[in-house]
């Protein structure tokens, strides 16, 4: 129940007059004024011997028969309480953090730019709901994973996997609270292995597997997982996914790149900044788009068992920050943060997805941005205590992780601010509103945050009038940096103007729906422009993670997914750039159109690159094919004249007369002629929106294809077909060249839909073709 005022003990609670909040089974968002001074109470009677709470908001307290016996010290640590084992009353209270912050405490050496509530540096809590950068409706309160029972039979469970030549080695250690025989079992795609160990107070086991199936990141191979169980008799004590892989980091020449099983991995994905909508389905959506890494950002919400399990299954590497962000953490809390790290390792070690352990988000950047000299911004917790704790925990079992002091952090320069040295948060294209070409000169080595825009969802629940007038319902979901006189919608507007050469405010007032589509298309262009550059073999970038994976509330947030986990326009652009086998086209100036074909897979690929370019009348003016052999985990880079066999100024850089083509299409075909990947580039867009009758969109339900054809080149072609998944969206379409887009029915049999483009005067209805009946 909820009480409006602080109450010291359960005896003082008027249990008959409060507001019911249900069982403490999940973290609950407070409502209305309850976020300030309200307290949340639960009580029950039990004869259990112990109480375990996986997560509980801070500050919290547990009472047994009216006596306080435990208090939380961190939202990121479980709370374990011994109970008498006889009938007793247990009461749990989550007290008001706002009230707790009312007590004055010493200031830090610097102020956090995230929030004006500087006292949060003393509270081990998530900043979600407390800062403008993470605009959740309110901070969560309550408890998750509340269990009554007997004390755990094992403690300090440590699991490590490593490769010794061709042998996979699993090592397990744990404190045994019940002496006796314990059975360690590993089962996987190639068999089952067991070891029985007798332990009094410490269990140590080791299983070796000859030539195990290796775990690979998505696209680079199969993410082979094994199941580890530890049992005592018939009682199963531990069950988790494990895997065998090696991981290394290369920091030479100021860089940062990861290799798994000896193969360099281009890490691409997104940053998770709060509770995932739909749980593990978010990981599925990102993996389906080609993501190979996600990051759990410091100061937000740590990974859950469900998400980590799905990352292992889908081959998605995990970069996990300690839950620190921007504050000068009091040294009084160092041991608490070290224990948080130990709990994280205890929960997920052995999971092959967990790759990088990091000391927090912007913990080094914040004081450096404020101009503090190096000797006034030293943080021994980040540089000494956390890495020492990581080494101490991992050494006995041989667990393998990469450690990074902070995100961002300097390389050879020692500066956390340089994108060309170490690990960066790069918002040159984004918040700092540099031109799209800035990505070429930035020299980004590894961006753990980048490309933050106010990405509009497809469905605008606040209404177009709120968009037009920038009313509060629309603004509520738009992220903003504290103290800035701009928000990230204005950042998006900046690139709308750069890409389309039009005034966003005029477009907003004249046609809010078209304004939103122009904004969507602009962020699509920005994402593609950057990732096309970063994935190139001659670019120093080894990874980039988009901020962020999903929105925390309804509206136009940073997420590539909305607050319900539904894809936004930018995810289509990322899918083309992230796919393990793909082809990407880009304007290389006087060198023509550059074509990059990628093959992350472990098998060589015999393929053909096909080029077709068409003019303003839909006539093919340049064409050609080029057989290529894409090496395993490799790429091929060519230019248009190598495919067509002659110079044609396809990119219209020399400008000898009129453009030879309005747009160019590249396809990567296998040896049977099947299309493996496609990309297109509009070089000379039409000066005005084209009539809708110049476009046809025909759906064939039997072959599950949607064929789109246009008389003139179109940019940002968006498909809306309710009840269907569309393989490509927000794509570019050369005039006269039909694009057959695979579709898959996932819901309604309704085939009513439409196609639209920023270069069209209106939407084009989808009609039924062969195999269907056009009604």
N, C-alpha and C positions, 0 to 999 in steps of 0.2 A: 504494500500500500504506500501511498505518497502522503507525507506530512508537509505542511507549509512552513513549519519552523523547526529549527534544530531540536532534537530530543536526545537526552543523554543515554537512557537505557530503555529496554523493551517495556519495562513496567510503567514508564511515563507515556507510552504511546496509547492514544485513544483508538484502538483497533476497530471501533465501530463507526467512526466518522471519517476516516481517510478515504482516499481514492484508490480503488482496486487497480493493481497493475499486473496481476497474474503471477505465475511461477517465475523464479529467476533462471529461466532456461536460455535466455538470449539477451544480448545487450539491447536496451530499449532506448529509442530517441525520446528525450523529454519533450513535452508539449507546453506551449504557452509560457507563462511566467515561471513554470516549475524548474527551468534551467538555472535559476539564480540561487535561492535558498532552500529549495525543496530537498527532502531526504526520502530515500526509497527503502522500505522495510519489508522483509519477508520473515515468516516464522513457521516452524513445523515441530512435530514431536518425532523422535526416533530412538531406536536402541542400537544404532550402528556404532562401530568402534572408531570410525574415522570419517572425516568430511574432506573432500577434495574439490576445489573450484579451479578450473583450468584458467579462467580469466575473470577478473572482477575490476570494475572501475575504481579509481582512486579518488579520495580516501574511502576506505571501507573498514568495517569492524564486524567481528563475529562474537556473539554472546551464547553461552551455555547456561541455562537456568538463571538468566539475568546477570551473569558475570562475564565481563569482557575477557576473552582468552586469546584473541588474535587480531592483528591489524595489518592491512595491506601496506606494502612499501612501494609497490610498482604495479601498474596496470598490465605489465608485460611478464609478470611472474605468477605462477600458480600459488594458490593459498591452500596449505594442507594443515588440517587441525585434528588432533587426537580427541576422541570423544570417550565418555565413560563406558560405553557398551551396555548401559542400562537405560531405561526410559528417561528421556530428558527433553527439554525444549531448546531448540536451536533457533536463534534469530540472527539475521544478516541485515546490516544497514549499509547502504551506499550513501555517504554523506555528500553535502554540497561542495564541489570543488571551488565554486565562486566564494563560498564562505571561508574555506581553508586558505584561499589566496588573500583573504583580508588581513592576515597576520603579516606584518612587515618582516622581511628577511634581507640579509646583505645583498648588495648589488654585484653584478658580474663585472668583468673587465671591459666588456662591450655589451651593447644592446642588440637584441635580435630585431632584424628588420621585418620579421614576419608578423609580429604582434606588439601591441602596446602593453600587454599584460606580461611584464618582464618577470613577475613572480613564477611564471610557468617553468622557469629554468629549474626550480626546486621540485617540480611535480613530475613524476615518471608516468606521463599520460600521453595519449595520442593528441596531436594538434588538430585533427579533423573536427570541423565544427567550431574551432576556436580562432582560426585565421582566415583571412579573405582568400588566400591561395587555395584553400580546400573548402569550398563553400557548401558544406553539408548543412542541412536544416538546423542541426544542433548536435552537440557532443553526445555520444552514446553513454548510457548509464545502465548499471545492472551487472549481472553475472552470466557466464556461459560455461557449460560443462560442469554442472553441479552434481556430485556423486556422493552418496552415502554408502559405506561398506566396511570392509576390513582394510588394514594397512597394506600398502603395496608389498608384494613379495620380493621385488627387485628395486634397487635404487642406483643412481649414478650409472645408468646403462650407457655404455660407449660401444659404438659400432664403427668399424673401419674396413674399407675395401681398397685393395690396390692391386696392381699388376706387377708380377715378378717374372719378366720375360713373357712366356706364353701361359703362365699360371696365374689364375685369379686367387687372391688370398683374402679371406674374410677373417677378421679378428673381432671377438666380442669380449667385453669385460663388464662386470656389474657387481654391485654389492648385494649379497644375498641375506635377506632378513629371515629366511626359513632354510636352515641347512638341509642338504640332501642332494639327490641326483636331479640334474637339469638336462634336458635334451635340446640341442641346437639343431634345427632343420633348415636346410636351404633347398628350395625347389624352383626349377626354371624350365626353359624350353628344351634343355638337353639332359634332364634327369633330376634326381633327388639325392642329397647328401645329408648325413646325420653324424652328430657327435654327442656322446653322453659324458657329462662332467660331474664330478662330485665336489661340492663346495661347502665350506663351513661359513665363511663370512665374505669371501670374494670369489666370484666365478670367472674363469678365464677359458676361452675356447678358441679354436682356430680350425677352419676348414679350407682346404685347397682344392681348386677345380681346374683341371687341365683344359686349356683352350676354351674358356667360357665364351659364350656369346657376349660381345661387347655392347655397351650402351653408347649410342651416338646421338648427337643433336639432330633435330628434325631435318630431313633432307640429305644428311651426310651418311646415313646408314640407318639401321633399325635400332630403336631405343630399347634394347633387350633388358628386361627387368626380371629379377628373381624375387622370391618371397622368403623372408627370414622369419622363423618363429622360434620362440624359446618357451618351453613348457616344463612343468613340474607335475609328473604324473599325467592326469587328464586335464589339468588346468593350464590353459594357454596364457602366458604372462606377457609376451611381446609378439606383435605381428607388424611387419613393415616391409615396404618394397626396398630392395637394394639393387645395385648394379655395379658392373666392373668397367671402369674407364680410367684413363690417366688424364691429368689436366696440368697444363703448364702456362705460364705467362711470360711474354717477352717484353721487357722494358727497355731494350737497347735503343740508343739514339733518341731518347725522350718519348718513345712510343709506348703503346699498351695494346697487346694482342693476345688472344687466348688460342691455345691449341688443345684439341681433345683427341686422344689416341694418336698423337703426333701430327694431326692434320689441322692447319690453321682454320679457324671458323670466323666467318663474318657475322658478328652478333647483331641481330636486328630484332626489334620488338618494342615493348612499351613499358611504362612505369605504372605500377599499381599504387594508388594513393588512398585507398579506403576499402571498406568491405565490398567484395565483388558481387555485383548484381547477378543472380542466377548461379552463384558459386563457381564450381569448376567449369561450367559452360563457357565462361570468359576465356579460360585457357584454351578450350577447344576452338573457339572462334579465332583467337590469335594464331594458334598453330595452323589452322586451316588456311590462314592468310600468309603463312610462310615464316612466322616469327620463330626465332631460335633462342630468344632470351627474354625474360621479364625481370624487372627490378622491383623489390619491395622497398619503398623509399623511407628513409629515416624520418621520424616524427609523425608517421601515419599509422599504419596497421601492419603487424607482422604476418607472415604467411600462416595459413591454416593447414591442418593435416590434409584436408580435402584438396586444396590447391597444390600442395607439394606432391601429393600422390599423382594428380593429373599431369603435372609438369614432367614427372618421371615417365609416365606412360606415353606422353606425346613428344618427348624429346626436346623439351624446352628448358634451357639452362636457367638457373636462378642466381641473380645477384641480390644478396640480402644485406641491407643496411642494419646496423644496430639502430635502435629507435632513438636517435639523436638528431637534432636539427637546429643549427644556427646559434643556439645558446652557449654561453660560457658555463658549462656544467659545474656545479660545486663539487669540489673534491670529496665532500662528504658522501656523494652518491657514486663514487667510482666503483666500490665493491658491489653495489646494487646492479650497475650496468654489466660488470663482469659476470655476475650470476645470471643476468638475462642472457648473455652470450652462451654460457654453459647450458642453460635450459634449452636454448635454440639448437645447439649441437646435439644434446641428448635426444631431442625429439626427431631430428631429421638426418643425423649422420648416417651414412650408408646409402641415403637416397642419392642416386647419381646425378640428379638435376642440380643439386646444391653445389655451386661452383665458386662463388666469390662471397667472402665475408668482408664487409666494409664498415668503417667506423662512424658512419652517419652521413646526413645530407647537409652540405654547405657548412659543416663544422669548421673547416679550415678557411673556406672562402669568405665567410662573414667578417671575421676580424681583419682579413687582408683588404677587403673592400673598404673598411673604415679607416685604412691607412695606419694601422698599428704596426710598429716595428716588430721584427721577428721575435725578439726576446720578450715581448709583451703578449704574444699570442701562442706561446708554447702550450701544448696540451698533452701531458704525459699519458693520460688515459688512452689517447688515440695512437701515440707513437710507441709507447712502451707496454702499458698494462694489458690492453686488449690483445695485441699480438703475442705477448708472453702467455696470456691465458689460453689463446687459441693453440699455441704450440704445446703447452702443458697438457691440454685435453686430447689433442690428436696423437701425440707421440706414442703412447702405449698401444694404440690400435692401428696406427698407420693411416689414419684418415687423411684425405687429400683435399685441400681447398686453397684457393688463391686469396691472399689478404691485401686489402687496399685501405690506406689510412683514413680516407674520407672521399666523398663524392661531391665536388671535384677535388682532385689533388694534383700537385705538380709532379713533373717528371724530373729531368735533369736540372731544370731551372729552379725547382722548389716553389714555383708560383702556382696557386690553384686557379689563376685567372686566365692562363694562356691556353687557347684551344689547340695549339700546335705542339703541346708538351704535356704528356701525361693524360689524365682523365679529366674531361671537361663537361660543364653544363654550357652548351652553345646555343645562344638565342640571337646570333647575328641575323639570320633569317628568322624572324619572329619578333620577340619583344623589343629588340633594338632597331628594328625596321630598316636594316640595311638592304640594299638591292639583292635580288635573287642571285646575281653573279658573285656576291660576297662569299658564297660557299667555295668558289674556285680558289680564292686566295687564303681562306681561313686555315687550311692545313689541319683540320680537325683529326686527331689521332683516335679518340674513343669518346663518344658523347653519351654519358649516362642520363642526360636530359637534353631534349632539343625539340624544336618545331612545335611550340605551344601556340595554339590559336583558339579562338572561340568558335568551335566547329558546330554549325547548326545541325540539330537532328532533323530527320526527314519529317517527322510529325511535330508541328509547332502547337503545343497545347494552349499557349497564352493568347493565340490569335494574332493575325497579321497587323491589326491596329496597334497592338502593344509593341510589335517590332518596329513599325513605322515611327512611332512617337517615343521609342525608348522608354517605355513605362516600366514601373517597378516589377511587375510579374515577369517581364522579359529580362530585366537586368539582374534579377536575383541569382540566376544560374551562371552568370558570366564572371569568370575569375578576374581578379585585379591584384596588382602588387600594392601592398599597404603604402600609403603616402603618395602614390603616383596619381597624376591628374588625368590618367588615361586608363582604359581597361583593354582586355584582349579582343574585344569586338572591334575596337579602333585599330588594333594591330591588323586584324583581318581586312578591315577597310583599306588600310594602306596598300596591301598587296592586291586587293581588288582593283585599285586605281592603277597600280603598276602593270598588272597583267592585261587589263582590258581598256586602259586609257580613258576611263569614265569617272565621273564624280560619284562616289558612293552615296553621298547625302541626297543628290538629285535622284538617283535610282531608288533609294529607300522611300522617298516621298511619292515618287511617281508610280512605282509598282513594287510593293514590299516582297511579293513572292519571287519576282525576277531578281531583286536585290539579294535575297538569300541564296538563290542559285548561283549568281555571280560570285558571292562569297564562298560558297562551297567549291566552285570551280577554281577559284584563286588558291585556296588551300590545297586542292588536289595538285595544281601546278607546282606549288612550293614544295610539297612533299616529294613529288617525282623529281623535281630539279635537283634536290639535295641528295636523295638516295641514288639517283643515277650516277651522280658524281662519286659518292662515298663508296659505292660497290666496285668501282673501276679498279683494275689491278694496278694502275699507275697512280692511284691516290693513296695517301698514307693512312686513311681511316680504316680501322679494324672493327668498328661497331658503332651503332647509334640506336638509342632508345627514345621513342617519342614520348613526350609528356602530354597526355597520359593515356592509359588504357581505356578508362571509362569515366563518365560523369558521376558526380556524387549526388546530384539532384537534377530535377527537370530543368532543361534550358540548354543554352549554347555554351557548353563547357569545353575543357581541353580534350575530352575523351575522343578516341576514335570509335568508341561505342557510346551509346547514350546511357542514361541512368537505369534503363531496363536491360542493358546488354545488347541492344540492337545496333547493327553496323551503321556508321555514318558514311558520307561520300568519300572521305579521305581513306577509309580502309580499302576501297577498291584500288586506289592509286598505290597504296602500300602492298597490296596483294600482287600487283604486277611487278613491283620492284623487289619484293621479298621472296618470290617463288624460287624453289631450289633449282628448277630448270626454267629459264626465262630468256627473253631477248628484249633489249632496251635500246631505244634510238635517242640521239641527242644532237643538237646543233653544235658542230665543232668549228664554226666560223669558216675561214678560208679553206680549211681541210675538208669541208663538206659535212655530210651527215655521218656521225660516228655510230657504229652498231656494235653492241656488246652482247655476246651470247654466253650464258652461264650454265654450268653443270656442277651442282654441289654433290651429286650422287657418287657412290663408290664405283660406278661402272662407266667406262668410256662410251661416248654417245656419237654414233655416226648420224649426221644430220645435214640438212640443206637450209641455207638462209635464202629466203625469197624476198625480193624487193619489188614493190609496185608503187609508182607515183602517178597521180592524176591531176589534170588541170581544172580550170573553172567550169569546163563543160562536161566533166566526168570522163574525159578521155585519158587512157593510160599513155603517159609521155615518156616514162623511163621505167625499165624493168630489167630483171636479171635474177639469176640464181647462183649460189656459190656452195658447193659441197664442203663441209667442214667436219673435222673430228674433234669433238669436245672432250678433253681429257677428264678422267675422274677427278673430282674436286678441283675443276679447272674452268677456264674460260677462253674465248676467242674474241679478239677485238679487231674490227675491220672498218673501212669507210665505204661509202656508197659506190665510189668508182671501182672498187675492187669487186663489187657484186655485179654492177651493170656492165663493166668492161670498158667504160669511157667516162671522161669528164662531162658533167652536165650542169654544174653550179646548182645542184639540187637544193641546197640551203639558201640560195639567193644571196650569197655573200659578195660576189663580184659585181652583181647588178648590171650585167650587160643586157639591157632591155628588160622585158617583162619576165616575171618568174616562170621557169619552165614547168613548175607544178605548184598546185595549191597545198598538197599534202602528200605524205609518203607512208606506206604501210610496210612493216617488216613482219615476216612470219618465220618461225623455226619449225621445220618439218622433219619428221623421222623418215627412215628409209622406206616406209610404206606410204608416205605422203600425208600422214596424219599431222595435224597442227598441234605442236607441243606448247607453243607460246606465240603471242602476238603483241605488237606495239605499233602505235601510229603517231605521227607528228604533223600537226597543221602548220604549214609554213606561211601561207598567205590567206588569212581568214576573210570571209565575206565582210564587206563594209557595213551591211545592215542585216537585220534578222530576215531569214528566208521564209517564204510561204510554206505552210504545213503540207501542202499538196506536192511538195518536191521530195517528200520522204515517205517511205513505206516501211512498216514493221509487221512482219508476218510470223505468227506462231504456228509451228507444227507439233501438236501434242504427241504424235506417234514417234517422231525422231527426237523429241525434246530439244528443239532448236528454235531460236528466235532470229530471223533474218532481217537485218536493218540495212536499208539502202537509201542513199541521198544523192540528189543531183549535184549538190555542192558540198565542199568540205565542212564538217561540223566539229565544234569543240564541245567537250563536256556533255556527251550524250548520256542521259540518265534513263534507266528503265525502271518502270514501276509495274510489277505484275504480282498482285497479292496472291499469297498461297504458293509462291514459287521461289526457289533460290536461283539467282542469276549468276553465272560464272564470271561475268565481267560487267562493269558498270562505270559510269562517268569516264567513258573512253572517247578517243578522237576517231573520226570516221572520214576517210578521203572520199571525195565525190566519185560516184559511179562504181565503187567497189563494195560488194555485198559483204557484210560481216555476219557470220553465223555464230550466234552466242548460245552455248549450251545452257539449258534451264532444267530445273528439277522440281517437280511438284512435291510440296511438303505439307500442304494443308488443303484448303478449299479447291474444288474442281473448277471454280470460277476462272475464266480466262480473260476477263475484262481488265485491260490495263492500258498503259500509254507510254510513249517515249517523248522525252523533251530534251532541249538543248539551249544553251545561251545564244546560239546562232539561229534559233527558230522563233517564229512569231507566236507560236503556241504549241500545246501538246499534240502529239500524233497518236490517234487510237491504234491499238494493236488489233490486227485482224487475224482470223484463222485461215491457214493455208492447207496444203495437202495433208490428209489424215484427220482433219477437223471439219467442223461445220460452222461456217460463218453465219452467225445469227444477225 
